Amino acid sequence: MKKYHMVIMICFVLLFGRSHLLYAEEDVDSFQYIDTVVISQQVLTPEVRPIWLNGEIFVPLRWSFKQMGAEEIVWTPLDSAEAAGLITCRIADYFQLLQYDSLLQGLAIEEKDLQSSLPPQLHRIAMANTPLVYWEREPLQNRPLILDIGDEQLEIYDYLLINNQYYLSVGWLNTLFGAKIDIDEEKLSIEPLKRNDLTKQLNDFSRQLVCGESDEAIALWIRACERQSGALQYELLSDALKKESYQMALNLGTWQLSNAKTLSDGQIIEKSSDGKQRYLYKLTFCEMIIDQPNKILHQQIVVEKIESSWQITAVKGDTDEITLLPAR
């Protein structure tokens, strides 16, 4: 099913009224344009040029999406109070990029000091050198542009509509395609994230996340729950549970868990074993709603040694919206 995601806003967005940054044809000559765009080290001169506006670059949506490899781009104008227009397209690697981004969010902490936040046996994990960055987006419009990319619909407020041509903040090329963006006043350089590079970095994470002890798997599971990282949870599961988790992420169109519930203070309250290769952990989490403690959640996690690694083979208890697994 499709899931609607509200883009994080930096300031208050009015709920009603028409977009207030639409420009007429006579305004076009007053804009500052970028004539040269470098994509994958190839110098291009687009017919519809990117625009400098208030210190930010806006790129023509259709042209830039095609350069990034998007297909089947269709614009449907909407004349309603809820939305200004609908753009549908197909982005081949977006779901995989979401998985990668979710892994980064699950492992990264402030100042990139990952090791100090993990138990000593997990200090081997190293963050990948990734082009993905957080882009601060200030809403320019009162009505969103709806971007439908198949499994997900995004509401975009930082766009321009000039002579029936949509322009998006250049940061969307990073968010949607993983492109590295370099900007100066003379040219815009864009380096798309190649599919092979994305697959390699995901595989590198998978190798690093192989757990040599049952406690490693639980430490990472607690972190994944508290960081709302479905992709990090996925890496800790047995093959059977991975199939269920992947299918749920696919159905939801996201690897990130619910923003309505957040967890903190994950703790192991009991650990028991019925043999050398199998442990049962009982965990508790404090559920937070709007930064206020709500109630204590309970999970029972089974960790088993399969071949040479420890994997989670069962998750019971409170799972709804805090895992990518069906309730049991």
N, C-alpha and C positions, 0 to 999 in steps of 0.2 A: 504494500500500500504506500501511497505517497505521504510524505511527512513534511509539514510546513515548518520552516525554521525562520524565526525573526532574526535578522542581522542585528548584532549588538550596536546600539546607537550611542553616540557620544553626547548628544543633547536631546531635548524633548522634541518629539515629532508630533505635529498637529494631526488630528484625526480626520479633519474634514477640509474641503476646499481643493482647488486645483493646484497643480505644480506651479511653483513661483519662479523657476529658473528656465523658462522657455524663451528662446531667442528668435527674433524675426530675421529675415534675410538681410536687412540693412545693418544688423549688428555684426555680421560675420567678419567683415573687413577689419573690425576693431580688435579681434582676438589675436593673441600671440600663438603662432603655430610652430610645431616642430617639423622640419622638412625631411629629416633623415631618421630612419628607423633601422636598426641593425638587429636582425633575427638570425640566430645561429651563425653569427659572423658574416652574414650576407647583408649587404647594404641595399635597402629598399627605399623607394620614394612613393608612398601611398597617395592615391588620388584624393582620398579623404584623410587629411592630415590630423595627427594628434594635436590637442589644444592645451596650452598652459592657461590655467584659470586659478587665481588666488593661491599661487604657489603649488598647485597640484596639476598632474597631467591626466587628461581624459583621452582615451583611445576610442576610435570608431568600433562599435561592437562587432558588426558583421565581419569587417575586414580582419580585425585582430583575432577573433575566434577562429576564422578560417586558417590564419597563419599558425595558430596553435594546434590545428588538427580537428577542430569541432566539425561535425557534419549535420546535415539536415536542419539548417538554421531557418526558422520561420518566425516572422513577426506578425502578431495579430493585435491591431489597435483595440483598446478598450476605452470606453467613455463612461466611466462610473466613478463614484466617490471612493471605491475600494482600491482600484488599481488603474494605472495609466496605460499599461500595455502588457502583452504576454509574449515572451520570447521562448520558443521551444528549440532545443538542439540536442545533439548526442555527443557526449564527451567520453571517449572510450575508457580512459584510465581514472575517471574521477572517483569511483568507488574504492579503487586501490589506493588512491591518494588520501582519501578519508581514513582508510585503515592506517596508513603511514602516519598521518597527522595525529590520530588517536594514540598510537604508540608513543610518539614524541611527548604528547601531553601527559601520558601516564608515567613517563620516566623523568621528564625535565622538572627542575625546580629553579627557584630564583638564583640568579647569578651562575646557573649551569653547574652548581656544586652538587652533582648527582651522588657521588660516593658517600658524602657525609650523611645522607639521608637514608642509606640502605645498610643492612647488616654487613659485617666484614666479608662474608662469603660471596656477596654479590658485587664487590668492588670491581670485578672484571668487566662489568657492563660499561660500554663507552657510547656516548651520544654520537650519532652520525652527523656529518657536516651537511646540513640540509639548507636548501634555499627558502624553505617555508618560513615566513615571518608573520608577526601580528601587524595588520594594517589598521590604523585608527581611521575610522570612516565617519565623517561628519555628514549627516543627512542634508541633502540639497533640495529635496522635494517633499511635498506633503503626501503624495500618493506614490506607492511603490511601483516599480517595474517588476513583474513576476518573471523569474527565470526558471523554466521547467527543463530539467536535464534528465528526465526519465524516471528515476527513483526518488527524486527530491525536487522540491520547489523552494526557491529562495526569493525573499522579498528584498529588493535593492532600492535604496533611497539616494545613493550617491551617483546619480546619472544626470546627463543633459540630453535634451531633445532639441536638435537644431535642424530645421528644414527637413523634418521627417527622418533624421539620422540620429540614432541613439549613440551616445558616448558614455563609457563607464570609466570610473576611476581605475587607473592602471593596476592598482593593487589586486583587482579581481583576476588578473592573469596569473598572479602568484597563487591566489586561493584556489582557483578552479583548475589550473594546469600545472602548478608547481614551478612556474617560470621564475628565473632569477631576473630581477629588474635593476638596471643601472640607469641613472638619470643625470643629465646635465643640460645646460641651456641650448646646446647645439644639436644633440642627438639623444635618442632613446634606444637603449640596448636591452634586448630581451633574449634570454637563453632558456628555451623550454627544457623541462625535466624529461629526459628520454625514458621510454618504457623500460629498457634494459637496466638503466641506473636505478629506477624506482624498485624494480623487482630485486635487484642485487641488494639494495639497502634493506628491504624487508627480509630477505633471506639472511643477511648479516645479523639482524636483530634476532631472528629465530634461533640461530646458532648460539648467540650469547645468552639467550633466555632458557636454554636447556638446564634444568635444575639437577644438581648433583646430590642434594639432600632434600628431604621432605619439608624441612623448615624454610628452605629457600622458596619453594613453591608457595607456601602460605604467606611468607613475607611479601612476595610480589602480588599475590591475590589480594591481600589487605590493601596494598598500595593502589592496585587497579580499581578496587571498589571506591576508595576514597578519592581517587582522581577521575572517576567516572569514565575510565578507559576500557571500553569493550574489547579493543584490539589487544591490550595487554592481558586481559582475562583470557582471551582466545588462545594466546601463545602458551598458556599454562595447562591447557586441557588435553585430555586424551583424544585420539582420533575420532572416537564415536561422539564425544561431546562437541568437538570442533565442528562437526557437520551440523549439529543443531544450532550452535552459536552463529556460524556463518550464515545459515539460512535465515535466522532471525534478524541479523544485521542487514541482510539483503532485503528482507521484507520491509524493514523500517527505513531503509535508505541511509543509514548512519551507523558508525561504530561508537559514537559517543552515547553515554547513558543519559537518563533523564536529568534535566536541569532543575526540575521541581523538587527532587530529593537529593540531598548531599549527605555524605557519611563522614564521621570523624571518630577518632579514638577507637579504632579497630584493635581488638585484643583477643588473644588466645586464652580461653578460660579453662580448657581441658584438652589434653592430648592422650590418646590411648591407642593400643595396637593389638590386633588379633594375630599377629605374625610379623616376621622381620621385614616383609615387603609391603606392608599396608598399615596406614595410620588414619585414625579418625580425629579430626580437630573440631572443637566447638568454639565458635567465634561470636563475639558481640560487637555491634557498632552503635554509635549514637546517631540517630537520624536527625538531620537538621532541616528545617523548613524556614526559608528566609532568615538564615543565620541564627535561628533560635532552636534549642533542643526540643524535640517532639517526643520521641520514644526510643526504647532500646530494641534493636533488631538482632535476630539470632540466625546463625547459619551453622550447618554441619557439613564439613568438607572431608571427603575421603581422598587421600593421596596414596598412590601405589607406584612401586618401581616397575616400570615397563622397559624391558631391555636394559639400557644403561642410564636411564633418566627417570626422575620422579615426576609423575603427571597427576593432575586432578581428574578423578574418574567419577565423582558424584558430588553434586551440590544440592543440598536440601535446606528447607526453612524459608527465610525471607529472601526472595530473589526478584520479585516484581519491580521493574524499573531500575534496579541496581545491578542487574546482570543481563547478559544476552542469552539467557537460558530460560526455558519454560518452567513454570512453578511445578514443584513436586512435593 
